[in-house]
Protein backbone atom coordinates (compact mmCIF):
# COMPACT_ATOMS: atom_id res chain seq x y z
CA UNK A 1 0.00 0.00 0.00
CA UNK A 2 1.83 3.04 -1.29
CA UNK A 3 -0.76 5.43 0.03
CA UNK A 4 -2.43 6.04 3.35
CA UNK A 5 -5.83 7.54 3.98
CA UNK A 6 -6.88 8.52 7.44
CA UNK A 7 -10.29 9.91 8.31
CA UNK A 8 -10.57 12.16 11.29
CA UNK A 9 -13.55 14.25 12.28
CA UNK A 10 -12.83 17.35 14.33
CA UNK A 11 -15.77 18.48 16.49
CA UNK A 12 -15.11 22.14 15.78
CA UNK A 13 -15.02 21.88 12.00
CA UNK A 14 -16.65 18.55 11.24
CA UNK A 15 -14.21 18.12 8.41
CA UNK A 16 -12.83 14.89 7.03
CA UNK A 17 -9.05 14.80 6.67
CA UNK A 18 -7.04 12.24 4.72
CA UNK A 19 -3.30 11.88 5.21
CA UNK A 20 -1.58 11.00 1.92
CA UNK A 21 1.92 10.96 0.48
CA UNK A 22 3.24 13.22 -2.25
CA UNK A 23 2.22 10.87 -5.03
CA UNK A 24 -1.44 11.41 -4.17
CA UNK A 25 -1.27 15.15 -3.56
CA UNK A 26 -1.79 17.50 -6.47
CA UNK A 27 -3.17 21.01 -6.89
CA UNK A 28 -6.18 19.70 -8.79
CA UNK A 29 -6.79 16.98 -6.18
CA UNK A 30 -6.60 19.50 -3.35
CA UNK A 31 -9.54 21.36 -4.89
CA UNK A 32 -11.52 18.40 -6.22
CA UNK A 33 -11.39 16.34 -3.03
CA UNK A 34 -12.63 19.28 -0.96
CA UNK A 35 -15.30 20.36 -3.42
CA UNK A 36 -16.65 16.95 -4.50
CA UNK A 37 -16.25 14.89 -1.32
CA UNK A 38 -15.63 17.36 1.52
CA UNK A 39 -12.24 15.76 2.20
CA UNK A 40 -9.16 17.84 3.01
CA UNK A 41 -5.89 16.25 1.89
CA UNK A 42 -2.91 16.51 4.23
CA UNK A 43 0.58 15.69 3.05
CA UNK A 44 3.86 17.01 1.61
CA UNK A 45 3.31 18.92 -1.62
CA UNK A 46 5.74 18.97 -4.50
CA UNK A 47 8.10 21.94 -4.15
CA UNK A 48 8.64 24.56 -6.81
CA UNK A 49 11.53 23.07 -8.80
CA UNK A 50 12.30 26.11 -10.92
CA UNK A 51 15.76 27.54 -10.34
CA UNK A 52 14.40 30.88 -9.09
CA UNK A 53 12.71 29.11 -6.18
CA UNK A 54 15.52 26.65 -5.42
CA UNK A 55 18.25 29.29 -5.41
CA UNK A 56 16.46 31.30 -2.77
CA UNK A 57 17.65 34.52 -4.37
CA UNK A 58 15.75 34.48 -7.65
CA UNK A 59 12.34 35.93 -8.36
CA UNK A 60 9.96 32.98 -8.23
CA UNK A 61 6.21 33.04 -8.77
CA UNK A 62 5.59 34.21 -5.20
CA UNK A 63 7.19 37.57 -6.08
CA UNK A 64 4.60 38.28 -8.79
CA UNK A 65 1.17 39.51 -7.61
CA UNK A 66 -1.57 38.01 -9.76
CA UNK A 67 -4.62 39.78 -11.16
CA UNK A 68 -6.94 36.82 -11.69
CA UNK A 69 -9.65 38.82 -13.46
CA UNK A 70 -7.26 40.03 -16.13
CA UNK A 71 -4.95 36.98 -15.91
CA UNK A 72 -1.96 39.27 -15.59
CA UNK A 73 0.96 39.47 -13.17
CA UNK A 74 3.09 42.37 -11.99
CA UNK A 75 6.82 41.93 -11.53
CA UNK A 76 8.76 43.37 -8.54
CA UNK A 77 9.86 46.25 -10.81
CA UNK A 78 6.25 47.28 -11.35
CA UNK A 79 5.96 46.02 -14.94
CA UNK A 80 2.75 44.29 -16.04
CA UNK A 81 2.70 41.17 -18.17
CA UNK A 82 0.62 40.37 -21.19
CA UNK A 83 -2.72 38.59 -20.93
CA UNK A 84 -2.39 34.97 -19.90
CA UNK A 85 -3.18 32.02 -22.17
CA UNK A 86 -4.96 28.90 -20.84
CA UNK A 87 -3.11 25.75 -21.86
CA UNK A 88 -2.61 22.06 -21.06
CA UNK A 89 0.91 21.17 -19.93
CA UNK A 90 2.80 17.95 -20.67
CA UNK A 91 1.21 16.31 -17.62
CA UNK A 92 -2.29 17.12 -18.84
CA UNK A 93 -2.83 19.76 -16.18
CA UNK A 94 -4.76 22.95 -16.80
CA UNK A 95 -2.35 25.89 -16.56
CA UNK A 96 -2.17 29.55 -17.48
CA UNK A 97 0.97 30.70 -19.28
CA UNK A 98 1.78 34.38 -18.80
CA UNK A 99 4.56 36.16 -20.67
CA UNK A 100 6.25 39.54 -20.39
CA UNK A 101 7.26 41.62 -23.36
CA UNK A 102 10.88 41.08 -24.36
CA UNK A 103 11.46 44.84 -24.43
CA UNK A 104 10.60 45.00 -20.72
CA UNK A 105 12.79 42.09 -19.66
CA UNK A 106 15.77 43.10 -21.80
CA UNK A 107 16.11 46.44 -20.00
CA UNK A 108 15.28 45.18 -16.49
CA UNK A 109 18.03 45.76 -13.85
CA UNK A 110 17.07 42.50 -12.08
CA UNK A 111 17.06 40.32 -15.17
CA UNK A 112 19.71 37.93 -13.81
CA UNK A 113 17.47 37.19 -10.81
CA UNK A 114 14.56 36.42 -13.10
CA UNK A 115 15.78 34.77 -16.32
CA UNK A 116 18.92 33.09 -17.60
CA UNK A 117 18.00 32.93 -21.25
CA UNK A 118 20.78 33.63 -23.72
CA UNK A 119 18.39 34.40 -26.56
CA UNK A 120 18.57 37.70 -28.36
CA UNK A 121 15.20 38.81 -27.01
CA UNK A 122 14.81 37.17 -23.57
CA UNK A 123 11.59 37.45 -21.61
CA UNK A 124 10.09 35.93 -18.49
CA UNK A 125 7.35 33.33 -18.78
CA UNK A 126 5.33 32.29 -15.75
CA UNK A 127 3.17 29.19 -15.67
CA UNK A 128 0.53 28.97 -12.96
CA UNK A 129 -2.49 26.82 -12.20
CA UNK A 130 -6.06 28.19 -12.28
CA UNK A 131 -6.97 30.39 -9.33
CA UNK A 132 -8.52 27.77 -7.01
CA UNK A 133 -5.70 25.30 -7.61
CA UNK A 134 -3.01 27.96 -7.26
CA UNK A 135 -4.40 29.19 -3.94
CA UNK A 136 -4.88 25.64 -2.61
CA UNK A 137 -1.31 24.69 -3.50
CA UNK A 138 0.13 27.85 -1.93
CA UNK A 139 -1.86 27.25 1.25
CA UNK A 140 -0.70 23.62 1.45
CA UNK A 141 2.94 24.63 1.04
CA UNK A 142 2.65 27.21 3.81
CA UNK A 143 0.86 24.75 6.08
CA UNK A 144 3.66 22.20 5.60
CA UNK A 145 6.05 24.61 7.35
CA UNK A 146 4.05 24.72 10.61
CA UNK A 147 4.47 22.64 13.76
CA UNK A 148 0.79 21.66 13.66
CA UNK A 149 1.31 20.02 10.29
CA UNK A 150 4.37 18.09 11.51
CA UNK A 151 2.45 16.84 14.54
CA UNK A 152 -0.57 15.77 12.49
CA UNK A 153 1.42 14.17 9.68
CA UNK A 154 3.51 12.20 12.17
CA UNK A 155 0.47 9.96 12.62
CA UNK A 156 1.13 8.54 9.17
CA UNK A 157 4.29 6.78 10.37
CA UNK A 158 2.33 4.92 13.04
CA UNK A 159 -0.37 3.90 10.61
CA UNK A 160 2.21 2.74 8.06
CA UNK A 161 3.78 0.62 10.80
CA UNK A 162 0.41 -0.92 11.61
CA UNK A 163 -0.22 -1.73 7.95
CA UNK A 164 3.26 -3.21 7.60
CA UNK A 165 2.72 -5.50 10.56
CA UNK A 166 -0.72 -6.53 9.36
CA UNK A 167 0.76 -7.48 5.99
CA UNK A 168 3.93 -9.18 7.23
CA UNK A 169 2.50 -10.95 10.28
CA UNK A 170 -1.09 -11.64 9.28
CA UNK A 171 -0.87 -11.68 5.49
CA UNK A 172 -3.52 -9.01 5.09
CA UNK A 173 -2.96 -8.63 1.36
CA UNK A 174 -4.62 -11.98 0.71
CA UNK A 175 -7.89 -13.14 2.24
CA UNK A 176 -7.80 -16.42 4.17
CA UNK A 177 -11.45 -17.12 3.42
CA UNK A 178 -13.38 -18.04 0.30
CA UNK A 179 -16.01 -15.58 -0.89
CA UNK A 180 -16.12 -11.80 -0.98
CA UNK A 181 -18.58 -11.45 1.95
CA UNK A 182 -15.99 -13.04 4.25
CA UNK A 183 -13.26 -10.53 3.42
CA UNK A 184 -14.46 -7.94 6.00
CA UNK A 185 -14.50 -10.72 8.59
CA UNK A 186 -10.85 -11.44 7.82
CA UNK A 187 -9.99 -7.78 8.23
CA UNK A 188 -11.69 -7.65 11.64
CA UNK A 189 -9.86 -10.78 12.80
CA UNK A 190 -6.57 -9.31 11.59
CA UNK A 191 -7.20 -6.14 13.61
CA UNK A 192 -8.02 -8.24 16.70
CA UNK A 193 -4.85 -10.28 16.25
CA UNK A 194 -2.71 -7.14 16.06
CA UNK A 195 -4.37 -5.76 19.20
CA UNK A 196 -3.65 -8.99 21.08
CA UNK A 197 -0.03 -8.90 19.93
CA UNK A 198 0.35 -5.32 21.08
CA UNK A 199 -1.27 -6.08 24.43
CA UNK A 200 0.99 -9.06 25.06
CA UNK A 201 4.08 -7.04 24.14
CA UNK A 202 2.98 -4.22 26.45
CA UNK A 203 2.41 -6.64 29.35
CA UNK A 204 5.79 -8.30 28.71
CA UNK A 205 7.44 -4.84 28.45
CA UNK A 206 8.90 -5.76 25.10
CA UNK A 207 11.11 -2.90 23.87
CA UNK A 208 10.18 -1.20 20.63
CA UNK A 209 11.94 -2.51 17.58
CA UNK A 210 14.12 -0.22 15.57
CA UNK A 211 13.01 0.45 11.97
CA UNK A 212 14.32 -2.00 9.43
CA UNK A 213 17.42 -0.88 7.53
CA UNK A 214 17.85 -1.75 3.89
CA UNK A 215 20.97 -3.47 2.59
CA UNK A 216 21.89 -0.33 0.65
CA UNK A 217 21.67 1.81 3.81
CA UNK A 218 23.90 -0.67 5.68
CA UNK A 219 26.45 -0.57 2.85
CA UNK A 220 26.51 3.23 2.89
CA UNK A 221 27.04 3.22 6.67
CA UNK A 222 29.98 0.81 6.37
CA UNK A 223 31.72 2.71 3.58
CA UNK A 224 31.24 6.03 5.37
C-alpha positions as CSV (number, residue, x, y, z in Angstrom):
1,X,0.0,0.0,0.0
2,X,1.8,3.0,-1.3
3,X,-0.8,5.4,0.0
4,X,-2.4,6.0,3.3
5,X,-5.8,7.5,4.0
6,X,-6.9,8.5,7.4
7,X,-10.3,9.9,8.3
8,X,-10.6,12.2,11.3
9,X,-13.5,14.3,12.3
10,X,-12.8,17.3,14.3
11,X,-15.8,18.5,16.5
12,X,-15.1,22.1,15.8
13,X,-15.0,21.9,12.0
14,X,-16.7,18.5,11.2
15,X,-14.2,18.1,8.4
16,X,-12.8,14.9,7.0
17,X,-9.1,14.8,6.7
18,X,-7.0,12.2,4.7
19,X,-3.3,11.9,5.2
20,X,-1.6,11.0,1.9
21,X,1.9,11.0,0.5
22,X,3.2,13.2,-2.3
23,X,2.2,10.9,-5.0
24,X,-1.4,11.4,-4.2
25,X,-1.3,15.1,-3.6
26,X,-1.8,17.5,-6.5
27,X,-3.2,21.0,-6.9
28,X,-6.2,19.7,-8.8
29,X,-6.8,17.0,-6.2
30,X,-6.6,19.5,-3.4
31,X,-9.5,21.4,-4.9
32,X,-11.5,18.4,-6.2
33,X,-11.4,16.3,-3.0
34,X,-12.6,19.3,-1.0
35,X,-15.3,20.4,-3.4
36,X,-16.6,17.0,-4.5
37,X,-16.3,14.9,-1.3
38,X,-15.6,17.4,1.5
39,X,-12.2,15.8,2.2
40,X,-9.2,17.8,3.0
41,X,-5.9,16.3,1.9
42,X,-2.9,16.5,4.2
43,X,0.6,15.7,3.1
44,X,3.9,17.0,1.6
45,X,3.3,18.9,-1.6
46,X,5.7,19.0,-4.5
47,X,8.1,21.9,-4.1
48,X,8.6,24.6,-6.8
49,X,11.5,23.1,-8.8
50,X,12.3,26.1,-10.9
51,X,15.8,27.5,-10.3
52,X,14.4,30.9,-9.1
53,X,12.7,29.1,-6.2
54,X,15.5,26.7,-5.4
55,X,18.3,29.3,-5.4
56,X,16.5,31.3,-2.8
57,X,17.7,34.5,-4.4
58,X,15.8,34.5,-7.7
59,X,12.3,35.9,-8.4
60,X,10.0,33.0,-8.2
61,X,6.2,33.0,-8.8
62,X,5.6,34.2,-5.2
63,X,7.2,37.6,-6.1
64,X,4.6,38.3,-8.8
65,X,1.2,39.5,-7.6
66,X,-1.6,38.0,-9.8
67,X,-4.6,39.8,-11.2
68,X,-6.9,36.8,-11.7
69,X,-9.6,38.8,-13.5
70,X,-7.3,40.0,-16.1
71,X,-4.9,37.0,-15.9
72,X,-2.0,39.3,-15.6
73,X,1.0,39.5,-13.2
74,X,3.1,42.4,-12.0
75,X,6.8,41.9,-11.5
76,X,8.8,43.4,-8.5
77,X,9.9,46.3,-10.8
78,X,6.2,47.3,-11.3
79,X,6.0,46.0,-14.9
80,X,2.8,44.3,-16.0
81,X,2.7,41.2,-18.2
82,X,0.6,40.4,-21.2
83,X,-2.7,38.6,-20.9
84,X,-2.4,35.0,-19.9
85,X,-3.2,32.0,-22.2
86,X,-5.0,28.9,-20.8
87,X,-3.1,25.8,-21.9
88,X,-2.6,22.1,-21.1
89,X,0.9,21.2,-19.9
90,X,2.8,18.0,-20.7
91,X,1.2,16.3,-17.6
92,X,-2.3,17.1,-18.8
93,X,-2.8,19.8,-16.2
94,X,-4.8,22.9,-16.8
95,X,-2.4,25.9,-16.6
96,X,-2.2,29.5,-17.5
97,X,1.0,30.7,-19.3
98,X,1.8,34.4,-18.8
99,X,4.6,36.2,-20.7
100,X,6.2,39.5,-20.4
101,X,7.3,41.6,-23.4
102,X,10.9,41.1,-24.4
103,X,11.5,44.8,-24.4
104,X,10.6,45.0,-20.7
105,X,12.8,42.1,-19.7
106,X,15.8,43.1,-21.8
107,X,16.1,46.4,-20.0
108,X,15.3,45.2,-16.5
109,X,18.0,45.8,-13.9
110,X,17.1,42.5,-12.1
111,X,17.1,40.3,-15.2
112,X,19.7,37.9,-13.8
113,X,17.5,37.2,-10.8
114,X,14.6,36.4,-13.1
115,X,15.8,34.8,-16.3
116,X,18.9,33.1,-17.6
117,X,18.0,32.9,-21.2
118,X,20.8,33.6,-23.7
119,X,18.4,34.4,-26.6
120,X,18.6,37.7,-28.4
121,X,15.2,38.8,-27.0
122,X,14.8,37.2,-23.6
123,X,11.6,37.4,-21.6
124,X,10.1,35.9,-18.5
125,X,7.4,33.3,-18.8
126,X,5.3,32.3,-15.7
127,X,3.2,29.2,-15.7
128,X,0.5,29.0,-13.0
129,X,-2.5,26.8,-12.2
130,X,-6.1,28.2,-12.3
131,X,-7.0,30.4,-9.3
132,X,-8.5,27.8,-7.0
133,X,-5.7,25.3,-7.6
134,X,-3.0,28.0,-7.3
135,X,-4.4,29.2,-3.9
136,X,-4.9,25.6,-2.6
137,X,-1.3,24.7,-3.5
138,X,0.1,27.9,-1.9
139,X,-1.9,27.2,1.3
140,X,-0.7,23.6,1.5
141,X,2.9,24.6,1.0
142,X,2.7,27.2,3.8
143,X,0.9,24.8,6.1
144,X,3.7,22.2,5.6
145,X,6.1,24.6,7.4
146,X,4.0,24.7,10.6
147,X,4.5,22.6,13.8
148,X,0.8,21.7,13.7
149,X,1.3,20.0,10.3
150,X,4.4,18.1,11.5
151,X,2.5,16.8,14.5
152,X,-0.6,15.8,12.5
153,X,1.4,14.2,9.7
154,X,3.5,12.2,12.2
155,X,0.5,10.0,12.6
156,X,1.1,8.5,9.2
157,X,4.3,6.8,10.4
158,X,2.3,4.9,13.0
159,X,-0.4,3.9,10.6
160,X,2.2,2.7,8.1
161,X,3.8,0.6,10.8
162,X,0.4,-0.9,11.6
163,X,-0.2,-1.7,7.9
164,X,3.3,-3.2,7.6
165,X,2.7,-5.5,10.6
166,X,-0.7,-6.5,9.4
167,X,0.8,-7.5,6.0
168,X,3.9,-9.2,7.2
169,X,2.5,-10.9,10.3
170,X,-1.1,-11.6,9.3
171,X,-0.9,-11.7,5.5
172,X,-3.5,-9.0,5.1
173,X,-3.0,-8.6,1.4
174,X,-4.6,-12.0,0.7
175,X,-7.9,-13.1,2.2
176,X,-7.8,-16.4,4.2
177,X,-11.4,-17.1,3.4
178,X,-13.4,-18.0,0.3
179,X,-16.0,-15.6,-0.9
180,X,-16.1,-11.8,-1.0
181,X,-18.6,-11.4,2.0
182,X,-16.0,-13.0,4.3
183,X,-13.3,-10.5,3.4
184,X,-14.5,-7.9,6.0
185,X,-14.5,-10.7,8.6
186,X,-10.9,-11.4,7.8
187,X,-10.0,-7.8,8.2
188,X,-11.7,-7.6,11.6
189,X,-9.9,-10.8,12.8
190,X,-6.6,-9.3,11.6
191,X,-7.2,-6.1,13.6
192,X,-8.0,-8.2,16.7
193,X,-4.8,-10.3,16.3
194,X,-2.7,-7.1,16.1
195,X,-4.4,-5.8,19.2
196,X,-3.7,-9.0,21.1
197,X,0.0,-8.9,19.9
198,X,0.4,-5.3,21.1
199,X,-1.3,-6.1,24.4
200,X,1.0,-9.1,25.1
201,X,4.1,-7.0,24.1
202,X,3.0,-4.2,26.4
203,X,2.4,-6.6,29.4
204,X,5.8,-8.3,28.7
205,X,7.4,-4.8,28.5
206,X,8.9,-5.8,25.1
207,X,11.1,-2.9,23.9
208,X,10.2,-1.2,20.6
209,X,11.9,-2.5,17.6
210,X,14.1,-0.2,15.6
211,X,13.0,0.5,12.0
212,X,14.3,-2.0,9.4
213,X,17.4,-0.9,7.5
214,X,17.8,-1.7,3.9
215,X,21.0,-3.5,2.6
216,X,21.9,-0.3,0.7
217,X,21.7,1.8,3.8
218,X,23.9,-0.7,5.7
219,X,26.4,-0.6,2.8
220,X,26.5,3.2,2.9
221,X,27.0,3.2,6.7
222,X,30.0,0.8,6.4
223,X,31.7,2.7,3.6
224,X,31.2,6.0,5.4
